[in-house]
């Protein structure tokens, strides 16, 4: 689903000063170059964007796809594409190695195909040593840019066509947010919506603040305008995205809380569901809990990363809350939003974690009883304070703890999810089942999946479903009469 604005552009003149109009100017210029190459080849030029990492990256990739389609490229599988873009993640160092490996595989193809281009963007590109390595060892890459200037993609493509050499454009940070550029949504019925960019938290294990920059919030009216446009285009569910949505609005000229933004979004007619992530426990306000409790549209699901159950380790992680404060917060949430589904992230084996610290994590899992947990083995991330901490935990110890945690998480989650068996819930039908083409997969408000008999004509619809059988992390169900 391609969303664009219309601008009256004359590419024989100088580019406009306005950022959005300027990019549409370069989109028109790029279109002329792409058309010329297509005519030479006797076929359309093709592209493939591969996304590594989080939902923020996935949303950025939709913008890249929108710009490429607007300038005349046609989407194709990676092994056929003329223009391959890797939108990279750098949360873990092995993510970087995957990208280098994929780049190496592209070199022979690039040699054979003079029309082929390779673009790299995203978090990995914000690391100076990565860019240096690309400049020396991967000279065949055409365009390199980071997280702060994705909006300049068309301009960088034009620069590459005109210069015929590697184009590198990395910004260390920015306060710039450019609205209303093309984007190609993956789904017609739901969409991610960035409400803010960057992060101010500096958890000791995390590279994100260094590569995504400081927090900057979008203007609330721009967010509401985008969502209205999405709803007019058939979207019934939005996922509000930010590294820490709970601190939304603090740096705006006219500050507004995240809870107040949610109330404004809830008033949009035709919008059925609102989701958001990620929430940092230290910033989750009473106001937000109250808004969630009385809302008819906010989904009954909250992803609240705890990372560890040990207050000592949480302090080393620079998380700014204790185990006791987290549990108090959970109690408050459950009191105000009784049917809420809670999910979390946990890191096992953080430097200095003792068996006692790990047992504190097991204790919090048993007390909160999460619907689902994303478990991670700690891995050193160069450039973060945790990477140089002493007392790195031996690998065999970490593996043992990880396996024990996983077993506990699965047991509890199966019990927690089973309580809905036999109830009627509303599901947004998202796809035909991967395992059985006679069934469709829907997502409940609490984020659990349900599989029911149906066909692709149901996709995008909200349906009342009776949950007949819990299968641990998902349900089998049937349409309710």
C-alpha positions in Angstrom: 0.0 0.0 0.0 1.9 3.1 -1.3 1.2 6.4 0.4 2.5 9.6 -1.1 2.0 13.3 -1.3 1.6 15.4 -4.4 4.1 18.2 -5.1 4.4 20.4 -8.2 8.1 19.9 -8.9 10.3 21.4 -11.6 13.6 19.5 -11.7 15.2 22.1 -14.1 15.3 24.5 -11.1 17.2 24.4 -7.9 15.9 22.1 -5.2 13.4 23.7 -2.8 14.4 24.7 0.8 11.6 22.8 2.5 12.9 19.3 3.5 9.8 17.4 2.3 9.5 19.3 -1.0 13.3 18.9 -1.5 13.0 15.1 -1.3 10.1 15.0 -3.8 12.3 17.1 -6.1 15.0 14.3 -5.8 12.4 11.6 -6.3 11.5 13.2 -9.6 15.2 13.4 -10.6 15.9 9.8 -9.6 12.8 8.7 -11.6 14.4 10.1 -14.7 17.7 8.2 -14.1 15.8 5.0 -13.4 13.7 5.4 -16.5 16.7 5.9 -18.6 18.4 2.7 -17.3 15.1 0.7 -17.6 14.9 1.7 -21.3 18.5 0.6 -21.9 17.8 -2.7 -20.3 14.4 -3.1 -21.9 12.8 -4.0 -18.5 11.9 -2.3 -15.2 14.7 -2.0 -12.6 14.0 -4.1 -9.5 14.8 -3.8 -5.8 14.8 -5.8 -2.6 15.0 -4.3 0.9 16.1 -6.8 3.6 15.4 -5.7 7.2 17.4 -6.8 10.2 16.3 -5.9 13.7 13.4 -4.3 15.4 10.0 -2.8 14.4 11.5 0.6 14.1 13.7 -0.8 11.4 10.7 -2.5 9.7 8.9 0.8 9.6 12.0 2.5 8.2 12.1 -0.2 5.5 8.5 0.6 4.5 9.7 4.2 3.8 12.6 3.0 1.8 10.3 0.7 -0.3 7.8 3.6 -0.8 10.6 5.9 -2.2 12.0 3.1 -4.5 8.5 2.4 -5.9 7.9 6.1 -6.4 11.0 6.5 -8.5 10.2 3.5 -10.7 11.7 0.4 -9.1 9.7 -2.8 -8.9 10.0 -5.2 -6.0 11.7 -8.5 -6.6 13.4 -11.4 -4.7 16.9 -10.6 -3.5 18.6 -13.0 -5.9 17.0 -11.2 -8.9 17.1 -7.6 -7.7 19.1 -4.8 -9.4 19.2 -2.7 -6.2 19.7 -4.5 -2.9 19.4 -2.6 0.4 20.2 -4.0 3.8 18.6 -2.1 6.6 20.9 -3.2 9.4 20.7 -3.8 13.2 23.6 -3.6 15.5 22.2 -4.6 18.9 24.4 -7.7 18.8 27.8 -8.0 17.1 26.8 -11.2 15.3 24.2 -9.2 13.5 27.1 -7.2 11.9 28.9 -10.4 10.9 25.7 -11.6 9.1 25.7 -8.4 7.1 29.3 -8.8 6.1 28.6 -12.4 5.1 25.7 -11.3 2.9 27.8 -8.6 1.3 30.5 -11.0 0.4 28.0 -13.2 -1.4 26.8 -10.2 -3.5 30.3 -9.3 -4.9 30.4 -11.8 -7.8 26.9 -10.7 -8.9 27.9 -7.0 -8.7 30.8 -7.7 -11.0 28.6 -9.3 -13.6 25.8 -6.7 -13.5 26.9 -3.1 -14.1 23.4 -1.9 -13.3 23.4 -3.4 -9.9 23.5 -1.2 -6.8 24.0 -2.1 -3.1 22.8 0.2 -0.3 23.4 -0.1 3.4 21.6 1.8 6.1 20.4 1.5 9.7 22.0 1.2 13.1 25.1 -0.6 12.1 26.1 2.3 9.8 26.2 4.7 12.7 29.4 3.0 14.0 32.5 4.7 12.5 34.6 1.5 12.5 31.9 -0.2 10.4 32.0 2.6 7.8 35.8 2.5 7.7 35.7 -1.3 7.1 33.2 -0.9 4.3 35.3 1.8 2.7 38.4 -0.4 2.6 37.1 -3.9 2.2 33.7 -3.5 0.5 34.4 -0.8 -2.2 31.6 -2.2 -4.4 28.9 -0.9 -2.0 27.2 2.1 -3.6 25.3 4.0 -0.9 25.9 4.1 2.9 23.7 6.1 5.3 22.5 5.8 8.9 19.4 6.1 11.0 19.0 9.9 11.1 18.7 10.6 7.4 16.7 7.8 5.9 14.4 10.6 4.5 17.3 11.6 2.2 17.3 8.2 0.3 16.1 9.6 -3.1 18.7 12.4 -2.8 21.5 9.9 -2.1 20.4 7.7 -5.1 20.6 10.8 -7.4 24.1 11.6 -6.0 25.1 8.0 -6.8 23.8 8.2 -10.3 25.6 11.5 -10.9 28.9 10.8 -9.2 29.3 7.1 -10.2 31.1 6.5 -6.9 30.4 5.3 -3.4 28.1 7.7 -1.5 28.5 7.9 2.3 26.2 10.2 4.3 26.3 9.5 8.0 24.9 12.0 10.6 26.1 11.7 14.2 22.7 13.0 15.5 19.8 15.1 14.4 16.8 17.0 15.7 15.2 16.8 12.3 11.9 14.9 11.6 10.8 15.1 7.9 7.1 14.3 7.4 4.9 13.1 4.5 7.4 11.1 2.4 6.3 8.0 0.5 6.0 4.7 2.3 4.9 1.2 1.2 3.0 -0.5 4.0 3.4 -4.3 4.3 -0.2 -4.7 5.5 -3.3 -2.9 4.2 -5.2 -3.2 7.6 -2.5 -2.4 10.2 0.5 -0.1 10.3 3.4 1.0 12.5 3.5 4.7 13.3 6.7 6.3 14.6 5.8 8.7 17.4 9.4 9.4 18.5 13.0 8.6 17.6 16.2 8.0 19.7 16.7 7.0 23.3 18.0 8.8 26.4 18.3 5.9 28.8 21.8 4.5 28.2 21.3 1.0 29.7 24.8 -0.3 30.2 24.4 -3.3 27.8 22.7 -1.4 25.0 24.2 0.3 21.9 20.9 1.9 20.7 21.3 5.4 22.2 24.7 5.7 20.5 23.3 4.7 17.1 19.7 6.1 17.2 20.6 9.4 18.9 18.8 11.4 21.6 15.1 11.3 22.0 13.0 13.5 19.7 9.2 13.4 19.6 7.0 14.0 16.6 4.4 16.7 16.8 1.2 15.2 18.0 -0.9 16.8 15.2 1.5 15.2 12.6 1.0 11.8 14.3 -2.8 12.2 14.4 -2.9 13.4 10.7 -0.9 10.3 9.6 -3.2 8.0 11.5 -6.3 9.6 10.1 -4.8 9.1 6.6 -4.0 5.5 7.4 -7.6 4.9 8.6 -9.0 6.5 5.5 -6.8 4.0 3.6 -8.3 1.0 5.4 -6.1 0.6 8.5 -8.0 -0.6 11.6 -5.0 -1.1 14.0 -1.9 1.0 14.6 1.3 0.2 16.5 2.8 3.4 18.0 6.6 3.0 17.9 9.4 4.4 20.0 12.5 3.2 21.9 10.7 4.4 25.0 7.1 5.6 24.3 6.5 6.5 27.9 8.8 9.5 27.6 7.1 10.8 24.5 6.5 14.5 24.3 8.9 15.7 27.0 11.1 17.6 24.5 8.4 19.2 22.4 7.9 23.0 22.4 4.5 22.4 24.0 5.1 19.2 26.1 2.4 16.5 26.1 2.3 13.2 27.9 2.1 9.8 26.1 -1.2 9.2 27.9 -2.7 12.4 26.5 -1.5 11.5 23.0 -3.3 8.1 23.4 -6.5 9.9 24.3 -6.3 12.1 21.2 -5.6 9.0 19.0 -8.5 7.1 20.6 -10.9 9.8 19.3 -10.0 9.0 15.6 -13.1 7.6 14.0 -12.7 4.3 12.2 -9.6 3.3 14.2 -10.4 0.1 16.1 -7.2 -0.8 17.9 -4.1 0.9 19.3 -0.9 -0.9 20.3 2.4 0.6 21.4 6.0 -0.4 22.3 8.4 -0.2 23.9 7.5 0.9 27.5 10.3 1.5 30.0 9.1 0.7 33.5 10.8 3.8 35.1 8.6 6.1 33.0 5.3 4.3 33.1 2.9 6.8 34.7 -0.2 6.4 36.8 -1.9 8.6 34.1 -1.0 6.0 31.4 -2.3 3.1 33.5 -5.6 5.0 34.1 -6.0 5.7 30.3 -5.3 2.0 29.5 -7.9 1.0 32.1 -10.8 3.0 30.6 -9.8 2.8 27.0 -12.0 0.9 24.5 -9.3 0.9 21.8 -6.0 0.3 23.5 -5.2 -3.4 23.3 -5.0 -5.3 26.5 -1.3 -6.1 26.1 1.7 -4.4 27.6 5.3 -5.2 26.8 7.2 -4.2 29.9 10.9 -5.3 29.8 12.2 -6.2 33.2 15.7 -7.5 32.0 16.5 -8.9 35.5 14.8 -9.7 38.8 17.9 -8.7 40.8 17.9 -5.1 42.1 21.7 -5.3 42.2 22.0 -6.3 38.6 19.3 -3.8 37.5 21.5 -1.1 39.1 24.5 -2.3 37.1 22.3 -2.3 34.0 21.4 1.4 34.7 17.7 0.6 34.6 16.6 3.1 37.3 14.2 0.8 39.2 14.4 -2.0 41.7 12.7 -5.4 41.7 10.3 -4.1 44.4 9.3 -1.0 42.3 8.7 -3.2 39.2 6.4 -5.5 41.2 4.5 -2.6 42.6 4.1 -1.3 39.1 2.8 -4.6 37.9 0.3 -4.7 40.8 -1.0 -1.3 39.9 -1.4 -2.2 36.2 -3.2 -5.4 37.0 -5.6 -3.6 39.4 -6.5 -1.0 36.8 -6.4 -3.2 33.7 -7.5 -6.6 35.1 -7.4 -8.6 31.8 -4.1 -7.2 30.7 -1.5 -9.5 29.1 2.0 -8.8 30.3 5.1 -9.7 28.3 8.7 -8.9 29.0 12.4 -9.2 28.0 15.0 -10.9 30.2 18.8 -11.1 29.9 20.5 -14.1 31.4 24.2 -13.9 32.3 24.8 -10.2 32.7 28.3 -9.5 34.0 28.5 -10.3 37.7 25.2 -12.2 37.8 25.4 -14.7 40.7 23.2 -17.8 41.2 21.3 -15.7 43.9 20.7 -12.9 41.3 19.4 -15.4 38.8 17.1 -16.9 41.5 15.7 -13.3 41.9 14.9 -13.3 38.2 13.1 -16.7 38.5 11.2 -15.3 41.4 9.9 -12.3 39.5 8.9 -14.6 36.6 6.9 -16.7 39.1 5.3 -13.7 40.8 4.3 -11.7 37.6 3.4 -14.8 35.6 4.0 -13.4 32.1 2.0 -14.4 29.1 5.3 -14.6 27.2 8.9 -13.8 27.7 11.6 -12.9 25.2 14.8 -14.4 26.7 18.3 -13.4 25.7 21.7 -14.7 26.6 23.9 -11.7 27.4 26.4 -11.0 24.7 29.1 -8.4 24.9 28.4 -5.4 22.7 31.6 -3.4 22.0 31.1 0.3 22.8 28.8 -0.3 25.8 29.9 0.0 29.5 28.9 -3.7 30.2 31.3 -5.0 27.6 34.3 -4.0 29.8 32.8 -5.0 33.1 34.6 -7.6 35.2 33.0 -10.9 36.3 31.8 -12.0 32.8 29.7 -15.1 33.6 31.1 -18.5 32.2 29.3 -19.7 29.1 28.3 -23.1 30.6 26.8 -21.4 33.7 24.8 -19.0 31.5 23.5 -21.8 29.3 22.3 -23.8 32.3 20.5 -20.7 33.7 19.0 -19.9 30.3 17.6 -23.4 30.0 16.1 -23.4 33.5 14.5 -20.0 32.8 13.1 -21.1 29.5 11.4 -24.2 31.1 9.8 -22.0 33.8 8.6 -19.4 31.3 7.0 -22.0 29.0 5.3 -23.8 31.9 3.8 -20.5 33.3 2.9 -19.1 29.9 0.9 -22.2 29.0 -1.0 -22.0 32.3 -1.7 -18.2 31.9 -2.8 -18.4 28.3 -5.2 -21.4 29.0 -7.4 -19.2 31.2 -9.1 -17.8 28.1 -10.1 -21.2 26.8 -13.9 -21.3 26.0 -14.3 -17.5 25.9 -15.3 -15.4 23.0 -12.7 -12.8 22.0 -12.3 -10.4 19.0 -9.5 -11.2 16.6 -8.0 -9.2 13.8 -7.6 -11.7 10.9 -4.0 -11.2 9.7 -3.1 -14.0 7.3 -3.8 -17.4 5.9 -2.2 -20.0 8.2 1.3 -21.0 7.3 0.6 -24.6 8.2 -2.9 -25.1 6.9 -4.3 -23.1 3.9 -7.9 -23.9 5.0 -7.3 -21.8 8.1 -6.6 -18.1 8.9 -4.6 -16.6 11.7 -6.0 -13.8 13.9 -4.4 -11.7 16.6 -6.4 -11.1 19.9 -6.2 -7.9 21.8 -3.8 -9.6 24.3 -1.5 -10.3 21.3 -2.0 -14.1 21.3 -2.7 -15.8 18.0 -5.7 -17.9 17.1 -6.2 -20.2 14.1 -9.7 -20.7 12.7 -11.3 -22.1 9.6 -11.5 -19.4 6.9 -10.1 -18.0 3.7 -8.0 -15.0 2.5 -11.2 -12.9 2.1 -11.3 -12.6 5.9 -7.9 -10.9 6.1 -8.1 -7.4 7.6 -11.5 -8.1 9.3 -12.2 -8.1 13.0 -14.1 -11.3 14.0 -15.6 -12.6 17.2 -13.9 -16.0 17.8 -14.6 -18.7 20.4 -11.3 -20.0 21.7 -11.8 -23.8 21.7 -8.4 -25.1 22.6 -5.2 -23.6 24.0 -2.0 -24.9 22.5 0.4 -23.1 24.8 1.3 -19.9 23.0 -1.7 -19.9 20.6 -5.3 -21.0 20.3 -7.4 -23.1 18.0 -10.9 -21.5 17.6 -14.0 -21.1 15.6 -16.1 -18.1 14.5 -18.7 -17.3 17.2 -22.3 -17.2 16.0 
